[in-house]
């Protein structure tokens, strides 16, 4: 089980990497055999099941996202440690609320991610991310 200090340390390093916009630094956090699922994969990569496998595919996706959203900046709101995993709640691009549940492997790398997003304003009107 991850302790709160361990989860906080991981979250801080991950957030600093993203906010640096340095792709190599971002990718240091992920395992070679990463499995990543996100609604943005559907939107940006046109992959119907929203899944990517492997570090090379993930790097290409992240590079596309960094290019498409030059103002990208994450603001961490909460770190929720779990058994072999952590969920980060943060403000994402375009002020979306984001929650990423990340499984951590024995080497301390992120090996599986389930990303979730909600536009708080649109949600209050009954709209979704696709709207």
PyMOL CGO cylinders between C-alpha atoms (Angstrom):
from pymol import cmd
from pymol.cgo import CYLINDER

trace = [
    CYLINDER, 0.00, 0.00, 0.00, 1.24, 3.49, -0.81, 0.3, 1, 1, 1, 1, 1, 1,
    CYLINDER, 1.24, 3.49, -0.81, 1.50, 5.79, 2.18, 0.3, 1, 1, 1, 1, 1, 1,
    CYLINDER, 1.50, 5.79, 2.18, 0.30, 9.37, 1.92, 0.3, 1, 1, 1, 1, 1, 1,
    CYLINDER, 0.30, 9.37, 1.92, 3.89, 10.72, 1.88, 0.3, 1, 1, 1, 1, 1, 1,
    CYLINDER, 3.89, 10.72, 1.88, 4.85, 8.26, -0.91, 0.3, 1, 1, 1, 1, 1, 1,
    CYLINDER, 4.85, 8.26, -0.91, 1.78, 9.19, -2.93, 0.3, 1, 1, 1, 1, 1, 1,
    CYLINDER, 1.78, 9.19, -2.93, 2.39, 12.91, -2.36, 0.3, 1, 1, 1, 1, 1, 1,
    CYLINDER, 2.39, 12.91, -2.36, 6.00, 12.57, -3.56, 0.3, 1, 1, 1, 1, 1, 1,
    CYLINDER, 6.00, 12.57, -3.56, 4.93, 10.72, -6.72, 0.3, 1, 1, 1, 1, 1, 1,
    CYLINDER, 4.93, 10.72, -6.72, 2.17, 13.27, -7.39, 0.3, 1, 1, 1, 1, 1, 1,
    CYLINDER, 2.17, 13.27, -7.39, 4.49, 16.24, -6.91, 0.3, 1, 1, 1, 1, 1, 1,
    CYLINDER, 4.49, 16.24, -6.91, 7.14, 14.85, -9.29, 0.3, 1, 1, 1, 1, 1, 1,
    CYLINDER, 7.14, 14.85, -9.29, 4.48, 13.92, -11.87, 0.3, 1, 1, 1, 1, 1, 1,
    CYLINDER, 4.48, 13.92, -11.87, 2.87, 17.37, -11.66, 0.3, 1, 1, 1, 1, 1, 1,
    CYLINDER, 2.87, 17.37, -11.66, 6.19, 19.20, -11.94, 0.3, 1, 1, 1, 1, 1, 1,
    CYLINDER, 6.19, 19.20, -11.94, 7.08, 17.14, -15.02, 0.3, 1, 1, 1, 1, 1, 1,
    CYLINDER, 7.08, 17.14, -15.02, 3.78, 17.96, -16.71, 0.3, 1, 1, 1, 1, 1, 1,
    CYLINDER, 3.78, 17.96, -16.71, 3.93, 21.64, -15.85, 0.3, 1, 1, 1, 1, 1, 1,
    CYLINDER, 3.93, 21.64, -15.85, 7.48, 21.79, -17.24, 0.3, 1, 1, 1, 1, 1, 1,
    CYLINDER, 7.48, 21.79, -17.24, 6.02, 20.59, -20.59, 0.3, 1, 1, 1, 1, 1, 1,
    CYLINDER, 6.02, 20.59, -20.59, 9.18, 18.48, -21.00, 0.3, 1, 1, 1, 1, 1, 1,
    CYLINDER, 9.18, 18.48, -21.00, 8.09, 15.26, -22.73, 0.3, 1, 1, 1, 1, 1, 1,
    CYLINDER, 8.09, 15.26, -22.73, 11.21, 13.29, -21.72, 0.3, 1, 1, 1, 1, 1, 1,
    CYLINDER, 11.21, 13.29, -21.72, 10.69, 14.30, -18.09, 0.3, 1, 1, 1, 1, 1, 1,
    CYLINDER, 10.69, 14.30, -18.09, 7.01, 13.34, -18.26, 0.3, 1, 1, 1, 1, 1, 1,
    CYLINDER, 7.01, 13.34, -18.26, 7.79, 9.94, -19.79, 0.3, 1, 1, 1, 1, 1, 1,
    CYLINDER, 7.79, 9.94, -19.79, 10.25, 9.07, -16.99, 0.3, 1, 1, 1, 1, 1, 1,
    CYLINDER, 10.25, 9.07, -16.99, 7.22, 8.32, -14.79, 0.3, 1, 1, 1, 1, 1, 1,
    CYLINDER, 7.22, 8.32, -14.79, 5.79, 5.59, -17.03, 0.3, 1, 1, 1, 1, 1, 1,
    CYLINDER, 5.79, 5.59, -17.03, 6.68, 1.91, -17.41, 0.3, 1, 1, 1, 1, 1, 1,
    CYLINDER, 6.68, 1.91, -17.41, 7.62, 0.55, -20.84, 0.3, 1, 1, 1, 1, 1, 1,
    CYLINDER, 7.62, 0.55, -20.84, 4.49, -1.64, -20.87, 0.3, 1, 1, 1, 1, 1, 1,
    CYLINDER, 4.49, -1.64, -20.87, 2.11, 1.18, -19.87, 0.3, 1, 1, 1, 1, 1, 1,
    CYLINDER, 2.11, 1.18, -19.87, -1.61, 0.76, -20.50, 0.3, 1, 1, 1, 1, 1, 1,
    CYLINDER, -1.61, 0.76, -20.50, -3.36, 4.12, -20.69, 0.3, 1, 1, 1, 1, 1, 1,
    CYLINDER, -3.36, 4.12, -20.69, -7.08, 4.86, -21.13, 0.3, 1, 1, 1, 1, 1, 1,
    CYLINDER, -7.08, 4.86, -21.13, -8.54, 8.31, -21.59, 0.3, 1, 1, 1, 1, 1, 1,
    CYLINDER, -8.54, 8.31, -21.59, -11.47, 10.04, -23.30, 0.3, 1, 1, 1, 1, 1, 1,
    CYLINDER, -11.47, 10.04, -23.30, -8.86, 12.37, -24.83, 0.3, 1, 1, 1, 1, 1, 1,
    CYLINDER, -8.86, 12.37, -24.83, -7.35, 9.41, -26.71, 0.3, 1, 1, 1, 1, 1, 1,
    CYLINDER, -7.35, 9.41, -26.71, -10.70, 9.04, -28.43, 0.3, 1, 1, 1, 1, 1, 1,
    CYLINDER, -10.70, 9.04, -28.43, -10.80, 12.78, -29.26, 0.3, 1, 1, 1, 1, 1, 1,
    CYLINDER, -10.80, 12.78, -29.26, -7.14, 13.43, -30.18, 0.3, 1, 1, 1, 1, 1, 1,
    CYLINDER, -7.14, 13.43, -30.18, -6.08, 10.09, -31.66, 0.3, 1, 1, 1, 1, 1, 1,
    CYLINDER, -6.08, 10.09, -31.66, -9.46, 8.87, -32.97, 0.3, 1, 1, 1, 1, 1, 1,
    CYLINDER, -9.46, 8.87, -32.97, -9.01, 5.52, -31.22, 0.3, 1, 1, 1, 1, 1, 1,
    CYLINDER, -9.01, 5.52, -31.22, -12.51, 4.29, -30.45, 0.3, 1, 1, 1, 1, 1, 1,
    CYLINDER, -12.51, 4.29, -30.45, -11.71, 2.32, -27.28, 0.3, 1, 1, 1, 1, 1, 1,
    CYLINDER, -11.71, 2.32, -27.28, -9.60, 5.16, -25.84, 0.3, 1, 1, 1, 1, 1, 1,
    CYLINDER, -9.60, 5.16, -25.84, -6.67, 2.83, -25.07, 0.3, 1, 1, 1, 1, 1, 1,
    CYLINDER, -6.67, 2.83, -25.07, -2.95, 3.02, -25.75, 0.3, 1, 1, 1, 1, 1, 1,
    CYLINDER, -2.95, 3.02, -25.75, -0.35, 0.35, -25.01, 0.3, 1, 1, 1, 1, 1, 1,
    CYLINDER, -0.35, 0.35, -25.01, 3.37, 0.92, -24.68, 0.3, 1, 1, 1, 1, 1, 1,
    CYLINDER, 3.37, 0.92, -24.68, 5.59, 3.86, -23.96, 0.3, 1, 1, 1, 1, 1, 1,
    CYLINDER, 5.59, 3.86, -23.96, 6.13, 4.86, -27.60, 0.3, 1, 1, 1, 1, 1, 1,
    CYLINDER, 6.13, 4.86, -27.60, 2.40, 5.15, -28.29, 0.3, 1, 1, 1, 1, 1, 1,
    CYLINDER, 2.40, 5.15, -28.29, 1.92, 7.09, -25.06, 0.3, 1, 1, 1, 1, 1, 1,
    CYLINDER, 1.92, 7.09, -25.06, 4.75, 9.50, -25.90, 0.3, 1, 1, 1, 1, 1, 1,
    CYLINDER, 4.75, 9.50, -25.90, 3.19, 10.20, -29.31, 0.3, 1, 1, 1, 1, 1, 1,
    CYLINDER, 3.19, 10.20, -29.31, -0.17, 10.91, -27.65, 0.3, 1, 1, 1, 1, 1, 1,
    CYLINDER, -0.17, 10.91, -27.65, 1.36, 13.18, -25.01, 0.3, 1, 1, 1, 1, 1, 1,
    CYLINDER, 1.36, 13.18, -25.01, 3.36, 15.05, -27.69, 0.3, 1, 1, 1, 1, 1, 1,
    CYLINDER, 3.36, 15.05, -27.69, 0.16, 15.65, -29.63, 0.3, 1, 1, 1, 1, 1, 1,
    CYLINDER, 0.16, 15.65, -29.63, -1.60, 16.88, -26.48, 0.3, 1, 1, 1, 1, 1, 1,
    CYLINDER, -1.60, 16.88, -26.48, 1.23, 19.23, -25.55, 0.3, 1, 1, 1, 1, 1, 1,
    CYLINDER, 1.23, 19.23, -25.55, 1.16, 20.69, -29.07, 0.3, 1, 1, 1, 1, 1, 1,
    CYLINDER, 1.16, 20.69, -29.07, -2.62, 21.06, -29.15, 0.3, 1, 1, 1, 1, 1, 1,
    CYLINDER, -2.62, 21.06, -29.15, -2.82, 22.67, -25.70, 0.3, 1, 1, 1, 1, 1, 1,
    CYLINDER, -2.82, 22.67, -25.70, 0.11, 25.09, -25.35, 0.3, 1, 1, 1, 1, 1, 1,
    CYLINDER, 0.11, 25.09, -25.35, -1.51, 26.59, -22.23, 0.3, 1, 1, 1, 1, 1, 1,
    CYLINDER, -1.51, 26.59, -22.23, -1.68, 23.18, -20.52, 0.3, 1, 1, 1, 1, 1, 1,
    CYLINDER, -1.68, 23.18, -20.52, -1.10, 23.47, -16.79, 0.3, 1, 1, 1, 1, 1, 1,
    CYLINDER, -1.10, 23.47, -16.79, -2.22, 21.10, -14.03, 0.3, 1, 1, 1, 1, 1, 1,
    CYLINDER, -2.22, 21.10, -14.03, -3.24, 22.20, -10.54, 0.3, 1, 1, 1, 1, 1, 1,
    CYLINDER, -3.24, 22.20, -10.54, -3.24, 19.38, -8.00, 0.3, 1, 1, 1, 1, 1, 1,
    CYLINDER, -3.24, 19.38, -8.00, -6.29, 19.26, -5.73, 0.3, 1, 1, 1, 1, 1, 1,
    CYLINDER, -6.29, 19.26, -5.73, -6.04, 15.90, -3.95, 0.3, 1, 1, 1, 1, 1, 1,
    CYLINDER, -6.04, 15.90, -3.95, -3.82, 12.83, -3.73, 0.3, 1, 1, 1, 1, 1, 1,
    CYLINDER, -3.82, 12.83, -3.73, -5.58, 9.59, -2.81, 0.3, 1, 1, 1, 1, 1, 1,
    CYLINDER, -5.58, 9.59, -2.81, -3.22, 6.66, -2.08, 0.3, 1, 1, 1, 1, 1, 1,
    CYLINDER, -3.22, 6.66, -2.08, -4.37, 3.08, -2.53, 0.3, 1, 1, 1, 1, 1, 1,
    CYLINDER, -4.37, 3.08, -2.53, -3.05, -0.45, -2.68, 0.3, 1, 1, 1, 1, 1, 1,
    CYLINDER, -3.05, -0.45, -2.68, -0.46, -0.33, -5.44, 0.3, 1, 1, 1, 1, 1, 1,
    CYLINDER, -0.46, -0.33, -5.44, -2.13, 2.71, -6.91, 0.3, 1, 1, 1, 1, 1, 1,
    CYLINDER, -2.13, 2.71, -6.91, -2.85, 6.38, -6.47, 0.3, 1, 1, 1, 1, 1, 1,
    CYLINDER, -2.85, 6.38, -6.47, -5.62, 8.64, -7.73, 0.3, 1, 1, 1, 1, 1, 1,
    CYLINDER, -5.62, 8.64, -7.73, -4.79, 12.24, -8.49, 0.3, 1, 1, 1, 1, 1, 1,
    CYLINDER, -4.79, 12.24, -8.49, -7.58, 14.79, -8.59, 0.3, 1, 1, 1, 1, 1, 1,
    CYLINDER, -7.58, 14.79, -8.59, -6.52, 17.93, -10.43, 0.3, 1, 1, 1, 1, 1, 1,
    CYLINDER, -6.52, 17.93, -10.43, -7.59, 20.79, -12.67, 0.3, 1, 1, 1, 1, 1, 1,
    CYLINDER, -7.59, 20.79, -12.67, -6.53, 20.03, -16.21, 0.3, 1, 1, 1, 1, 1, 1,
    CYLINDER, -6.53, 20.03, -16.21, -6.54, 21.74, -19.60, 0.3, 1, 1, 1, 1, 1, 1,
    CYLINDER, -6.54, 21.74, -19.60, -9.46, 24.12, -20.22, 0.3, 1, 1, 1, 1, 1, 1,
    CYLINDER, -9.46, 24.12, -20.22, -10.22, 24.03, -16.47, 0.3, 1, 1, 1, 1, 1, 1,
    CYLINDER, -10.22, 24.03, -16.47, -11.56, 20.47, -16.67, 0.3, 1, 1, 1, 1, 1, 1,
    CYLINDER, -11.56, 20.47, -16.67, -11.71, 18.47, -13.47, 0.3, 1, 1, 1, 1, 1, 1,
    CYLINDER, -11.71, 18.47, -13.47, -9.54, 15.39, -13.88, 0.3, 1, 1, 1, 1, 1, 1,
    CYLINDER, -9.54, 15.39, -13.88, -9.02, 12.21, -11.88, 0.3, 1, 1, 1, 1, 1, 1,
    CYLINDER, -9.02, 12.21, -11.88, -6.35, 9.73, -12.91, 0.3, 1, 1, 1, 1, 1, 1,
    CYLINDER, -6.35, 9.73, -12.91, -6.06, 6.41, -11.19, 0.3, 1, 1, 1, 1, 1, 1,
    CYLINDER, -6.06, 6.41, -11.19, -2.53, 5.14, -11.66, 0.3, 1, 1, 1, 1, 1, 1,
    CYLINDER, -2.53, 5.14, -11.66, -1.29, 1.65, -10.87, 0.3, 1, 1, 1, 1, 1, 1,
    CYLINDER, -1.29, 1.65, -10.87, 2.33, 1.60, -9.76, 0.3, 1, 1, 1, 1, 1, 1,
    CYLINDER, 2.33, 1.60, -9.76, 4.63, -1.34, -10.57, 0.3, 1, 1, 1, 1, 1, 1,
    CYLINDER, 4.63, -1.34, -10.57, 7.39, -2.81, -8.39, 0.3, 1, 1, 1, 1, 1, 1,
    CYLINDER, 7.39, -2.81, -8.39, 9.93, -0.39, -9.93, 0.3, 1, 1, 1, 1, 1, 1,
    CYLINDER, 9.93, -0.39, -9.93, 7.81, 2.60, -8.90, 0.3, 1, 1, 1, 1, 1, 1,
    CYLINDER, 7.81, 2.60, -8.90, 6.69, 3.36, -12.47, 0.3, 1, 1, 1, 1, 1, 1,
    CYLINDER, 6.69, 3.36, -12.47, 3.13, 4.03, -13.58, 0.3, 1, 1, 1, 1, 1, 1,
    CYLINDER, 3.13, 4.03, -13.58, 2.02, 0.90, -15.44, 0.3, 1, 1, 1, 1, 1, 1,
    CYLINDER, 2.02, 0.90, -15.44, -1.73, 1.46, -15.90, 0.3, 1, 1, 1, 1, 1, 1,
    CYLINDER, -1.73, 1.46, -15.90, -3.84, 4.62, -16.00, 0.3, 1, 1, 1, 1, 1, 1,
    CYLINDER, -3.84, 4.62, -16.00, -7.56, 5.26, -16.12, 0.3, 1, 1, 1, 1, 1, 1,
    CYLINDER, -7.56, 5.26, -16.12, -8.19, 8.97, -16.79, 0.3, 1, 1, 1, 1, 1, 1,
    CYLINDER, -8.19, 8.97, -16.79, -11.51, 10.68, -16.14, 0.3, 1, 1, 1, 1, 1, 1,
    CYLINDER, -11.51, 10.68, -16.14, -12.59, 14.24, -16.95, 0.3, 1, 1, 1, 1, 1, 1,
    CYLINDER, -12.59, 14.24, -16.95, -15.54, 16.51, -16.29, 0.3, 1, 1, 1, 1, 1, 1,
    CYLINDER, -15.54, 16.51, -16.29, -16.23, 20.10, -17.22, 0.3, 1, 1, 1, 1, 1, 1,
    CYLINDER, -16.23, 20.10, -17.22, -17.81, 21.37, -13.97, 0.3, 1, 1, 1, 1, 1, 1,
    CYLINDER, -17.81, 21.37, -13.97, -19.75, 24.12, -15.76, 0.3, 1, 1, 1, 1, 1, 1,
    CYLINDER, -19.75, 24.12, -15.76, -21.05, 21.84, -18.50, 0.3, 1, 1, 1, 1, 1, 1,
    CYLINDER, -21.05, 21.84, -18.50, -21.84, 19.11, -15.97, 0.3, 1, 1, 1, 1, 1, 1,
    CYLINDER, -21.84, 19.11, -15.97, -24.01, 21.52, -14.02, 0.3, 1, 1, 1, 1, 1, 1,
    CYLINDER, -24.01, 21.52, -14.02, -25.98, 22.02, -17.28, 0.3, 1, 1, 1, 1, 1, 1,
    CYLINDER, -25.98, 22.02, -17.28, -26.19, 18.28, -17.98, 0.3, 1, 1, 1, 1, 1, 1,
    CYLINDER, -26.19, 18.28, -17.98, -23.59, 18.31, -20.81, 0.3, 1, 1, 1, 1, 1, 1,
    CYLINDER, -23.59, 18.31, -20.81, -20.67, 15.92, -21.23, 0.3, 1, 1, 1, 1, 1, 1,
    CYLINDER, -20.67, 15.92, -21.23, -17.05, 16.07, -22.44, 0.3, 1, 1, 1, 1, 1, 1,
    CYLINDER, -17.05, 16.07, -22.44, -18.26, 15.24, -25.96, 0.3, 1, 1, 1, 1, 1, 1,
    CYLINDER, -18.26, 15.24, -25.96, -20.56, 18.27, -26.09, 0.3, 1, 1, 1, 1, 1, 1,
]
cmd.load_cgo(trace, "trace")
